[in-house]
């Protein structure tokens, strides 16, 4: 929901057409909802999938619907700085001319790839869009393992809106609970109380999962002992069993487990 915030923080360029369509669709959905129309009827009237209507209905502001584009590495990437410089010197330079120039410098891709690279705005972007998966990886990584530029990107991204700042603080606070300590049970309850006050539905869902087996969670956070070894053996046994489906019986399974 807040990918538009980190898209702005990453200085990702967005085409006006997509933004206009998203704004219009968000307005249509909320106009119908304000008029008392149900979600299913909204989907039928707007010819949209029900899950799409639900996604728009959950968002308070249309700006939050903006998504950072998922850019993959391409053959044009090594020539981005050259293309940026050429387009700054001559904004109307034809794509065919740029294609000839970068081919002289070793480019082996197609004209269509270069054209899409330019029209997506990737030449002007200072950095590619930050994907949710990469942001999650930065949030969950140990701060000591991050490089200086990753620290800078994480700070800029998590400071883009109050919700992102709150999420980063909650993740760091929960990470500190993963080191077993006798007072972690009380600190866990404090963390839950703090997290419930923040408008982060996915965190609330995580809290509901914790409460389903709260005693086990408290034991894991306060005790130095765990059943990780046992669970590892169970996982390995299930893997061997699946590998042998339709091939052999119990005696070979037992043999592989004992010798493995």
Secondary structure, 3 states (H helix, E strand, C coil): CCHHHHHHHCCCCCCHHHHHHHHHHHHHHHHHHHCCCCHHHHHHHHCCCHHHHHHHHHCCCHHHHCCCCCCCCCCCHHHHHHHHHHHHHCCCCCHHHHHHHHHHCCCCCCHHHHHHHHHCCCCCCCCCCCCHHHHHHHHHCCHHHCCHHHHHHHHHHHCCCHHHHHHHHHHHHHHHHCCCCCCHHHHHHHHHHHHHCCCCHHHHHHHHHHHHCHHHHHHHHHCCCCCHHHHHHHHHHHHHHHHCCCCCCHHHHHHHHHHC
